[in-house]
Amino acid sequence: MQHTSAASDEQPAGDPNYLVGLDLNGRRVVVVGGGTVAQRRLGLLIASGADVHVISREATPAVEGMATSGQLTLELRAYADGDLDGAWYAMTCTDEPETNAAVVEEATRKRIFCVRADNARLGTAVTPATARYDGMSLGVLAGGQHRRSAAVRNALLEALQSGVVTDDSAPVTPGVALVGGGPGDPDLITVRGRRLLARANLVVADRLAPPELLAELGPEVEVVDAAKIPYGRAMAQEAINTALIEGAKAGKFVVRLKGGDPYVFGRGYEELEACVEAGVPVTVVPGVTSAISVPALAGIPVTHRGVTHEFVVVSGHVAPDHPDSLVDWPALAKLRGTIVLLMAVERIDKFAAALLAGGRAEDTPVTIVQEGSLRTQRVVRADLSTVADRVREEAIRPPAIIVIGPTAGFTAGAPDLEILDTGAR
């Protein structure tokens, strides 16, 4: 990104480079060097459609993998004069100054622009700090000061993603986006989810959607409370579907902001079906599901090598003996892996009893994580025989994730949070 005076076409004294976008699709690009410096730059070249050729005495496993998968060609040898024949663009990324200088010299002789990674000012081109956002390519140059250009690039991208800076020229296309907001911390929403939220005219939000994200919305954005409070009041699903469809048909871009992931016990697919049936275009943006992220934030992996090879996520909205239950609890009890229960606080005694009756050991570790990822996160440890009592004693309330199985007893990765420990393992 260049800053110039409106009254002059001269480049600033600190950066004489002319910023331009190159169409490298199908064109030969030669990269000399196959180490980590080259590795960081190859992804964008490949994404641009360039015909990438790497020449290096040795290469990182990642660069070798790119060659094996056909994304580029790799020659494991020293650079030689003539290697740039037919190239449109070149990069030299070795740790040998004399080799880098020779590559730039050949490139200059053949009028091929060349980036020199070890000393940007000695090359004939400089790679900007780049990013892609909503169909745009962003580039920032700072006279070879890579940390500075990267910092400005990151700040600009974050401002666009968060809605602090908006592209007002982009037309609003009516439709619905089903966006997963993640486990609760606003920083854990996906980049795409945050970008679409910043463009919304109407937001239909769940109770578990990060409230800080709603606070960032402009005053002109209408917010509909679609809270579904456990064992309390709730907005009917039919009313939610109607709000989405009517909003889109009124010419609005509607974001259905849900906690976690839209398709993990979130009735997101029902909302998609309703919109499709009504002829409303729908975009689905997956979210970071609390079933995996919340245990991880409490220091608990749902799988671990040599300990468990499977995990099962189970909805606890109906009891094991309820006629609407679709869970085979005796089969679940026979598994040796991890069970993650969502929406299970109210009926944890029944779930524990069903697992014990099916053969799970009484001392099976159990960890409950309340309000995971938030400042108020609490972690309570128990075992399968005591978990119901612990939930009552500690007044655990939704939202809470219950993890059952060997990894629930892990403590090595536990963060410095309030931990209420029974000593059970």
Secondary structure, 3 states (H helix, E strand, C coil): CCCCCCCCCCCCCCCCCCCCCCCCCCCEEEEEEECHHHHHHHHHHHHCCCEEEEEEEEECHHHHHHHHCCCCEEEECCCCCCCCCCCCEEEECCCCHHHHHHHHHHHHHCCCEEEECCCHHHCCECCCEEEEECCEEEEECCCCCHHHHHHHHHHHHHHHHHCCCCCCCCCCCCEEEEEECECCCHHHCCHHHHHHHHCCCEEEECCCCCHHHHHCCCCCCEEEECCECCCCCECCHHHHHHHHHHHHHCCCEEEEEECECCCCCCCHHHHHHHHHHCCCCEEEECCCCHHHHHHHHCCCCCCECCCECCEEEEECCCCCCCCCCCCCHHHHHHCCCEEEEECCHHHHHHHHHHHHHCCCCCCCEEEEEECCCCCCCEEEEEECCCHHHHHHHCCCCCCEEEEECHHHHCCCCCCCCCEEECCCC
